[in-house]
Amino acid sequence: MTKIDHIGIATESIEDSKSFWEALGFSSSGGGIVDDQGVKVRYMVNDSETRIELLEPISTDTPVGRFIDRRGVGIQQLAISVDDISETISKLLSMGIRMINTEPQTGHGGNKIAFVHPSSSGGVLVELVEYV
């Protein structure tokens, strides 16, 4: 089933940012470091299971670090949960959709991820997520 999985928000400091989300009823729900992406992540979840992913770059020379340098902090990506990421990538490619990743990558928690280039999705970086 396809659904919005989470909204990724680039921040300079997870610790400084999480208090705002806590004030809105969100609580920490795991996280860690994704070395391949050069980012620290912290998931914030509320009672309705809406998930916010706070993203803090490990250095400025990472995708999230470059995003912050170019655009500042804020919404960095919209993640969509899919049942079969390889099938979804193939379908999108056959439609002429530009992909950043044409093969699944390993994301937080070992899940499979791939990114759709913003030029093909109305200026929004879309992350596809398949739970393993």
C-alpha positions, 0 to 999 in steps of 0.5 A, a space after each residue: 500500500 502506498 502512503 506518506 511515510 514521513 516528512 524529512 526536515 533538514 535542520 542544523 541541530 536535531 537537539 535544538 529542533 526537537 523541542 518545537 515538535 515536542 511542544 506540538 505533541 510529537 515524541 522521539 521515536 528512534 533514529 541514528 546515523 546513516 553513514 551512506 547519506 552523511 546524516 543523523 536522523 531522529 524520528 518524531 511521531 504523534 498519537 496519529 502516527 504522523 512521522 517527522 524525520 529531523 535530518 542533521 548533516 554530519 558535514 556540509 559536503 553531504 546531500 542534506 548539508 548542501 541542501 541547507 547551504 543552498 536553501 536553508 533549513 526546512 522541508 527537504 523531502 517527502 517520503 512515500 512508502 511502497 510495497 516493491 521499490 524495484 518495481 516502482 523505480 522501473 515503472 517511474 523510469 518507463 514513464 520518463 521520470 528522472 531518478 536520482 537512484 535507479 537502484 535501491 539504496 540502504 536507508 535508516 534501519 536497513 530499509 530500501 530507499 530511492 530518490 526521485 529527482 525534483 525536476 520530475 515531481 514538481 520541485 519536490 524531492 521524493 523518497 521512496 521507502 520499502 520496509 524490509 
